[in-house]
Amino acid sequence: MRVQAAEMAPEITELADDDLELLLLIRNFELALLDLFAAGQLNGTTHTCLGQEYVPVALAPLLRDDFVFSNHRGHGHYLARFRDPAGLLAEIMGRSGAVCAGVGGSQHIYRDGFLSTGVQGQSLPVAVGVALHYRRTGEERIAVAHIGDGTWGEGSVYEALNMARLWEAPLLVVVEDNGIAQSTPTERQLAGTVSDRARAFDVEYHSIHGTDVNAIRAELAPVVADVRRGVPAVVHFHCLRLGPHSKGDDTRSEAELADVRAREWSARYARHYGDRFAAADARAKSLMADLVAEVSARPPSRWPGLVDAYPGAAA
Ligand SMILES: Cc1ncc(C[n+]2csc(CCOP(=O)(O)OP(=O)(O)O)c2C)c(N)n1
């Protein structure tokens, strides 16, 4: 397998408490979901961002009233934007207080300035349209679209890059390249490189190999500022997928997984921060345990429109 360079960052800079809390909130949210699925408490599917939590955490303070387009692996994107684990958990569990009345589930969430989709590549043309609108109205806002390495197989990605460059749309494409698409290693599905593909459209390209949140922010701040001025960019994170593609469907060997576990961000942060990490992790675990108990006890969510159209849904 291609070397994912997430482990190549030489050191860890001092992380703010708030960032560490958010990283571990996302981590423990995802772990709680996998437990709930294993216990038969959830329907549908889920794709956790285990191993990739630092991407939205690093981006969060660089964004303001911007629009984030998320994908099937989007819980971390939502939590970093809204810090609302209760609303998201209720959404996924179909309980009252759900962000989208429980009809969106894990993959289809809409909230002010945030939209996720389970359809690979679907968001990019929409993001270009929103970005174009921002440019036309003179607002210095940007559209951010998260996609995986496997999503470079979708034609809509190229149509979007083409138009974004021609129209000088403030579009930031965040590629979370975890080295695998479901069960297919990236080198078996992607010919050439992401950078050449971006450059073919004269779109700015930046590669991020480390996991240090502060270093990533410092590197990306000028990139985001340029995007705001109408210079579309692709930011390519080389990350690691710690969990299964969805639930219990990891086809990687035990040796490969052990290697990923040793190299992903949390192992490095845990070593670096010791007790501080352990205490923050314990707090996030306890918060999630309380939240799971509380949300599980809520009544089912109701979508008023659905009940009007199909009175049986109220039963
Ligand atoms: C248009 C489309 N085709 C197929 C799928 C099924 N599918 C869901 S996730 C996935 C792999 C996505 O890989 P990647 O873009 O690398 O993201 P990752 O899952 O690694 O985060 C596939 C094939 C889909 N959701 N949408």
Ligand as a Chemical Component Dictionary entry (heavy atoms), coordinates in Angstrom:
data_LIG
# 
_chem_comp.id                   LIG 
_chem_comp.type                 NON-POLYMER 
_chem_comp.pdbx_formal_charge   1 
_chem_comp.three_letter_code    LIG 
# 
loop_
_chem_comp_atom.comp_id 
_chem_comp_atom.atom_id 
_chem_comp_atom.alt_atom_id 
_chem_comp_atom.type_symbol 
_chem_comp_atom.charge 
_chem_comp_atom.model_Cartn_x 
_chem_comp_atom.model_Cartn_y 
_chem_comp_atom.model_Cartn_z 
_chem_comp_atom.pdbx_ordinal 
LIG C1  C1  C 0 -22.172 7.872 -6.754 1  
LIG C2  C2  C 0 -21.856 6.850 -5.680 2  
LIG N1  N1  N 0 -21.328 5.658 -6.041 3  
LIG C3  C3  C 0 -21.065 4.724 -5.090 4  
LIG C4  C4  C 0 -21.346 4.982 -3.764 5  
LIG C5  C5  C 0 -21.067 3.931 -2.685 6  
LIG N2  N2  N 1 -19.924 4.342 -1.878 7  
LIG C6  C6  C 0 -20.112 4.974 -0.700 8  
LIG S1  S1  S 0 -18.663 5.438 -0.023 9  
LIG C7  C7  C 0 -17.780 4.765 -1.272 10 
LIG C8  C8  C 0 -16.270 4.862 -1.285 11 
LIG C9  C9  C 0 -15.859 6.287 -1.161 12 
LIG O1  O1  O 0 -14.470 6.377 -1.148 13 
LIG P1  P1  P 0 -13.775 7.753 -0.901 14 
LIG O2  O2  O 0 -14.311 8.799 -1.795 15 
LIG O3  O3  O 0 -12.316 7.494 -0.972 16 
LIG O4  O4  O 0 -14.201 8.158 0.571  17 
LIG P2  P2  P 0 -13.948 7.352 1.924  18 
LIG O5  O5  O 0 -15.102 6.394 2.073  19 
LIG O6  O6  O 0 -12.640 6.672 1.842  20 
LIG O7  O7  O 0 -13.992 8.409 2.970  21 
LIG C10 C10 C 0 -18.602 4.176 -2.222 22 
LIG C11 C11 C 0 -18.152 3.499 -3.437 23 
LIG C12 C12 C 0 -21.898 6.241 -3.457 24 
LIG N3  N3  N 0 -22.162 6.567 -2.193 25 
LIG N4  N4  N 0 -22.131 7.162 -4.421 26 
# 
loop_
_chem_comp_bond.comp_id 
_chem_comp_bond.atom_id_1 
_chem_comp_bond.atom_id_2 
_chem_comp_bond.value_order 
_chem_comp_bond.pdbx_ordinal 
LIG C1  C2  SING 1  
LIG C2  N1  SING 2  
LIG C2  N4  DOUB 3  
LIG N1  C3  DOUB 4  
LIG C3  C4  SING 5  
LIG C4  C5  SING 6  
LIG C4  C12 DOUB 7  
LIG C5  N2  SING 8  
LIG N2  C6  DOUB 9  
LIG N2  C10 SING 10 
LIG C6  S1  SING 11 
LIG S1  C7  SING 12 
LIG C7  C8  SING 13 
LIG C7  C10 DOUB 14 
LIG C8  C9  SING 15 
LIG C9  O1  SING 16 
LIG O1  P1  SING 17 
LIG P1  O2  DOUB 18 
LIG P1  O3  SING 19 
LIG P1  O4  SING 20 
LIG O4  P2  SING 21 
LIG P2  O5  DOUB 22 
LIG P2  O6  SING 23 
LIG P2  O7  SING 24 
LIG C10 C11 SING 25 
LIG C12 N3  SING 26 
LIG C12 N4  SING 27 
# 
